[in-house]
Amino acid sequence: MDRDRYEDEDERGDGEGGRAAPAARTASPEANARRETALERDDRNFVELLQELRVTQTGVQILFAFLLTLAFTERFTELDALQRGTYVTTLLLSVAAAVLFTAPAAVHRGLFRRRAKRRIVDVSSRLAAAGLGVLALALSGAVLLVVDVVLGRAAGVAAGAAVLVFTAALWAALPWGLSRGIAARAARQDEGRR
C-alpha cells in the first residue's frame, strides 16, 4: 500500500480521516480484524492518545495548582534551602509535564492537513511518554517536599523514592512486562502455525 497516499487525508479530502476505499485496506492482522485502513488506525491511535492525555493533564493541573499555592502560605517562609530547591524543581517539573502533555495539540495544529497523521501520532506518543517520566519526577518531588516538612528529611526522601519506584513500576515496568508477554505468546502462536 502507498502509505503516504492515505496519510491524514480521506476520500472527502478534508484531511482528517474518514473511510477509505476497500482497496486501501492494509494487510496487517490487526487492521484486518478491525477492518480499518492505515489512516483509520492512525486516527484511532491519535484519539486514544488524546484520551490518555486528558486523564494525565488533569492530574498535572491539580499538582501545579497545589504547588503554586504553597509559595503564598505563611509556613513557606520556614522552608530551608533544600526544601525551597525541591519546591522550585518540582514546580518546574510540573510545568514541563504540562507542556509535554499539551504539545500533541500544538503538533497536530502545526501539521493539520499536511498528510502527516502517522508522524503526528508517533511524535505525540513520544511527547506523552516523556511527559509521564517528568510527571513521575514531579510527583516524587511533591511527596518529598510535603513529607520532609511534616515528618523530616529522612522520611521525605524515603517517601519520594517510594513514589518514584511505584510510578516506574506501574508506568514503565508493567507495560514493558505485558508487552514482552504478548510478544512471547505471538511468537509461540507463529511457531505453532508452521
N, C-alpha and C positions, 0 to 999 in steps of 0.2 A: 504494500500500500504506500502511496505517496503521502507520507505523514505530514509534510509541510502544507499540502493542499487543504487539509482539514483542520489545521491549527487555527483555533479562535474564529472560525467562520462557518456558518451553516449555509444551507441551500437558500435561505431567505436573504443571506448576505448581511445580516445585522451584526455579525461579528461576535456574537455572544452565545453561541451554542445552537441547540436545536437538533433535529434528527436528520441524519444524512441518508443518502440512498443506500439500499441494501448492499450494493456492490462495494460500498466503502467500509463495510463492517470488517473488523480485524479478525485475525485467526487465532488470537490467544485464547486459552481455555476460559479465563475469567471473563473476557469480553463476550465469548460465545455463550457462556452461562447467563450473563446479564443481557445479552443481545444489544450491546452498545458499541458505538464506534470509538475510535481513539479520542476524538473530540468530546464525545459524550462522557467518556471516562474521565478526561481532564476536567470537564465542567463539574462532574460529581465529586472528584477529588478536591477541587477548589471549594465547593460548597461545604464539604465535610471539614476541611481545614478551617474555614471561617467559623463554623460552629464550635470547633475546639478553641479557637482564639477568643470567641465571645465568653466562654467559661473562664479562661485564664485571665482575660483582660479585667473582668470584674474583681478578681482577687488582687490583681496588681493595683487597681484603683483604690481598693479598701486599704491595702498596705500603705500606699503613697499618702493617702489622706491621714491615716494614723500617724505616719512619720512627720508629716507637715505640722500637725497639731502639737507634737511633743515639744518643739522648739519654743512654743509660746506658753508652756506651763511654768509654774513657779519652781518646780523641782529641777527643771532643766539646768538652771544655774549651778546646781550642786554636782553636776557630772564632772568627772575627772577627764584628763586629756584623752585617755584611751577610749572612754565611753563616748566622748564627743567625736573622736575619729571614727568609731564604729557607727555612730549615728550618721555622720556625713557620708561615709562609704555606703551604708545601707540605703540612705536616701537616693544617692546617685545610682546605685544598682537598681532600685525600683523604677527610677526614671528610664534607665537603659532598657529594662524589661518592657516597660510601657511602649517605648519607641520600637523595639523589636517586634512586639505583638501587633502594633498598628502599621508597621511598614508594608505588610502584604497589601493593604488597601491602597497605599501610595504606588506600589509596584503595579498593581492592576490598573490603577488610573493612568499611570505613565505609559503603559503598554496596551491600553484599550484599543481594540480594533486594529492591532498590528500583527495579527496571526501568531501570537506568541503565548497562547494559553498554557502549553506544556512548560515553557520557560517560567511563566508566572507561577505555576504550581510548584515547580522544582525550587525556585528561589524562595518562595513563600514558606515552603516546608523547612528549608534550612534556617530561615529567619525565626520561625516558630521554635525550632529545636534550640537555637541559640538563646531565644527568649526564656525557654524553660530552664536552661543552665543558669542564666543570670538571675531568674526568679528564685531558683533554689538557693543561690548565694544571698539574695536579699532577705528571704525568709529566715535563713540561718543567722544572718546579721541582726535582724529584728529580735529574734528569740535570744540571741547572745546578749544584746543590749538590755532587754527587759529583765531577764533572769539575773544578769550581772547587777543591775540596780536593786532588785528585790532580794536576792539571796547571796550575792557575792560573785567575785570574779571566777573562781573555780567552777561553781555551779553554772554560771553563764557560758563559759567555754564548753563545758560538758553538754549542756542543753543545745547550744548552737551546733556543735559537732554531731550530736544525735539527729538533729533536724536535717543536716546536710547528708548524713548517711541514709536516713529514711527516704528523703526525696530521691537520692541517687538510686536506691534500691527499687523504688516504685516507678520512677520516671525513666530510668536507663536500664538497670539490670533486668527488671521484669519483662519489658518489651523485647530486649535482646534475647533472653532465655526463651520466651514464647516464639520468637522468630526462628531461633535455632531448632526448636521442636517441630515447628511447621515445615521447615526445610528438610529435616531428617525424615519426617513422615512422607513428604512428597518424594524424596529420593527412594525410600523403601517401596512406595507405590510404583514408581517408574521401573525399579528393578523387577518387581512382581509382574509387570506387563510384558517384560522381554522374554 
